[in-house]
């Protein structure tokens, strides 16, 4: 997983992971359960108006990576 690779290379980094698929978010929850990484997981659809409201509380962001956009 890209997020795990980035977090392992940048000590003190945090990640906000967003996916429209609850099963994918569940997999990420399993992947990061018990880890020392600071990870926020959100179920959102980038095509839905207002999706940014849920991520705003985790801002600011230094980098954004998307496989969708």
Buried (B, 14 or more C-beta within 10 A) or exposed (E): EEBBEBBEEEEEBEBBBBBBEEEEBEBBEEBBEEEEBEBEBBBBEEEEEEBEEBBEEEEEEEEEEEEEE
